[in-house]
């Protein structure tokens, strides 16, 4: 071997020995493992070798910088993020994925699953909210809950709006977006509706109401469509015959006033006296001053069932439901004489009439509609006296005011009733000639028929030949 060649080989061996010596020399390396930093003095040749000297076995999912094959002669610092168990719960599907990863942020974890998250999405680490780029803890298991935003199209407000939210419920999403509901406002979906998809929501703003019910006024707000719905929403129910104004199926009134009327029916059983009447028999053999009671009268008794309607405690009506006669009335029978001396027929009479109590002259005869009355059968109240001051009894007649001015104190013969004096006034029957025959309550006999009557002489001083 030539001397020159030997020299080259010897020089190369010296250089190699020098390099090997340098490489095998101990060195200080800064190593950060899962955020914990320490200084390592090592004679390892590579990053991976240095970590093995520390008792760390790398896995495929660990993240080491620089790579494990890097010569330590080229770096003085090693950073290792070891993988740990990661569970990702993806809402709203409710599915979860488990894997090993050293990803540092929620964004990085989701990218491993092919999910591109945005800042408005919702993230929870072990149940506590975090942001998309917050650092996940190293070296411990991670449970990451992820919920993407959904779109809520809200109509019915002053301006239609679209809300992006990752809230768990509709109510929470609206609150976070500044849409605050007042009492009585309504939504087309429940306030607690879970947000697992895009939703179209209609909002109805409540109007103030004043509901009068059970003696008090309730101030309320309601977005109901009808009065009935508003009452139900405020815990007010209509029972049986109860009603409201406006009625239940009406829209809410513009003035906001609703009145609830409580209706109560009360059934009463009342006993009423049935008055007896007096029946007259005439005897021409007896004088007119003679009256003989041949059968005493006796009042009857009936049971009347009355239905009384009350509205909010005030009586509104009474209706007779049934009437049962418990004891029939017995009419009184009276025999009276008709024997009398015939009076002298006054001048001016146009004829005479046998009244059964004698023959009388008359100056006018007319067909009239005859009715009858007594003190307590004359209207809403009992009237014991006539317009002239005489008591109401058989033998008095009421006529219209126009006739009364002419006939007051004069007599009229009514077949089937007898002779009576004009003592009283009444309303009459429009368009008809009319008289009203008086009775006592005990002797009352109802009349309503046409009869020809005789106006007995003498002729009234202001009679002109006809009656108005």
URVEN-V928998 format. One line per field, one symbol per residue. ss: DSSP state (H for helix, E for strand, - for the rest). psi: psi as a letter, one per 20 degrees, with the letter a starting at -180 (. if undefined). burial: + if it has 16 or more other ideal C-beta (glycine too) atoms within 10 Angstrom, else -. Layout:
ss = ???
psi = ???
burial = ???
This chain:
ss = --HHHHHHHHHHHHHHHHHHHHH---EEEEEEE--EEEEEEE---EHHHHHHH---------EEE-----EHHH--EEEEE--EEEEEEEE---EEEEEEE---EHHHHHHH---------EEEE--EEE----E------EEEEEE--EEEEEE-----EEEEE---EHHHHHHH---------EE------E----EEEEEE--EEEEEEE--EEEEEEE----HHHHHHH---------EEE-----------EEEEE-EEEEEEEEEEEE---EEEEEEEEEE---EEEEE--E-EEEEEEEEEEEE--EEEEEEEEEEEEEE--E-EEEEEEEE-----------EEEE----EEEEEEEEEEEEEEE-----------E-----E----EEEE-HHHHHHH---EEEE---EEEEEEEE--------EEEEE---------EEEEEEEEE------------
psi = pqhhghgggggghggghgghgghjpqqppppoolipprppoqjqhrgggghhhjjpoqrhiqoporqhippiiiqjppppoqqrppppooqjhjqqpprpqjqhqhghghhhjjpoqrhirpppokipqrrhjqpqqqjqqpopppoqqrpoopriahppqpppqjrhrgghggghjjopqrphqqqiqqhjppnjrqqopppppqqqqooopljrppprpqkqhrgghggghjkpqopdjqrqorrgjqrpqhijppppoppppppqoqpqpoqrrpppppoiiqriipppoipqqpqapqppppopppolipphqppohqppohpqqoqqpppqqjpqpprppqqiqirqpoiijrpqqqipqqpqoparrrgjljbhrpoiqrhiiqqorpiqpqrrhghhhhipiqqppopigapqpoirqrhaopjqpqqppqrrhhjpppqnrpqprpoqqrpqhkpjirq.
burial = ----------------------------+-+-+------+-+-+-++++++--+-+-+--++-+---+-+-+-----+++++++-+-+-++---------+++++++-++------+---+++++----+-+---+-+---+-+++++++-+-+--------+-++++-++-++----+-+--++++-----+-+---+-+-++-++-+-+++----+-+++++--+++++-++-+-+---+-+-+-----+---+-+-+++------------++++------------------+----+---------+----------------+-++-+-+++----------+--++-++++-+++++---++++++++--+-------++----+++-+++++--++-+++-+++++--++++++++++-+----+++++++++-++--+---+-+++++-++--+---+-
